[in-house]
Amino acid sequence: MIKCSFCEQPLACSHCGKAFHPRRGETHLAVYQPDMEIACPECQHKLICRACGFVYGDTTDEDEG
């Protein structure tokens, strides 16, 4: 089971609802670098945590504005 980097709940895709099970080692490591965009291996949408809505790869800078 992989946990969300933000809320630490089990990571599941908000689009398809399936638990995140990376098929490659690089994808598994990318989960721990939240600024890297990751696609769900099941539905190919951008990975968004189903529990908290954290978007993997969202590079929005909150300091700007």
N, C-alpha and C positions, 0 to 999 in steps of 0.2 A: 504494500500500500504506500502510495506517495502522498505526502501532505502538501497543501497549499503553502507557498512561501509567505503569504500574508496572514491568513487566519489559522493555519495549521490544522484545518479540517481535512478529511480525505479528499483528494483532488479529483473532481469529476467535471466534465465538460458541460457548460450551461446550454449548449445547442442540442446535443444528442443525449445528455444525461448519463453517459457511460463513464465508468471510472477510468482515469488516465493511466494507461499502461504503455510507456514508450517502447517502440520496437528497436530503437538504436541507442547506443550508449551516449551519443552526442545530445540527443533529445533529453535523455534522463539528466544529464549535467546541466542543460539549459534551464531546467525548472528551478535550479538554485541560483540562476542569474535572471531575475525577473524583468530586466530591461530587454532581454532577447525574445523576439517574437517566436511563438511556438504554435504549430497547428495540431489540432486533435488528430491522433492517428486513425480514429474511427470515422469522423465526418469531414475532416480536412478544414474546418472553420478555425479561425483564430481561437486559441484556448482562453477561455474565461471561466474562472472558478464558479461552480454552481452554488457554493455555500455563501461566498461573500461578494462575488462580482469582480474580483481582481482580474484585470486584463494583462495577460502575459505578452509583453512587447509594447505596452503603452508607454510611449516616450514623452508624454505630456509633462512639461516642466512646471511644477506648481509654484516656483519662485517668480515666474514671469507674470506680468499682469499689471 
